[in-house]
Amino acid sequence: MSITILIIIITCLVSFPTFSNENLKDNLLFWPYKILRRNQYYRFLTGGFIHADTMHLLFNMITLYSFGEAVEKYMFPSVFNQLTSPLYIILYVLAIPISSIPDFLKHKDNFEYRALGASGAVSAVIFSAILFSPDMPLQFFFIPFNIPGYVFGILFLITSAYLANKGQGNIGHNAHFWGAVFGLAFTYFAAKAISGIDLMQELILLIKAKLNGVIHI
């Protein structure tokens, strides 16, 4: 069984009971006010394993499966060899709290603010995949055509930063943004340190080539 499948199973097992148990959900979700005042630091992690409803869970887990299987089975092994499994686990698990830190600092005195979901960690996996294969074609149900991974990545970061700054809606745009940034940074530094491969340089060269019209999208 792949680590990606195992993460999905664990997330589903933790999420499903909270759909009908609000007290359990309140005890596990990311709640900066209570983290600070009651030292409930476990919420930094548990908040990434519960979801608002079935659709929220399905969207995150389908996305995780789509990118996680490729990262775990093909991309990481091409650079990390036997370190693939521990590094993939570290990428996913660390992305959950790290993507939540900005919202913790912003909302630590706001009793009403709380969040949940694996979006920050899923974003980290997506952007790890994009760094490995920036030109891979991506298609989403709301986009009727393929777009290169690096184009999606740039648009995603700009949109997430803009919406996070506006602060409207109930979607964790900050977590999306910082999860994506962490996914890029972790993958880049791990590849550089372990294999001496500069994945960011390859991405920059590709973007420059596109801008110069050497390669056409």
Protein Blocks (a to p, Z undefined) as FASTA:
>chain_A
ZZklmmmmmmmmmmmmmmmmmklmmmmmccfklmmmnopaklmmmmmmccfblmlmmmmm
mmmmmmmmmmmmmmmmmmnmmmmmmmmmmmmmmmmmmmmmmmmmmmmmmmkbccedjklm
mmmmmmmmmmmmmmbccddfklcbdcdfklmmmmmmmmmmmmmmnopajbdfklmmmmmm
mmmmmmmmmmmmmnopafklmmmmmmmmmmnomacZZ
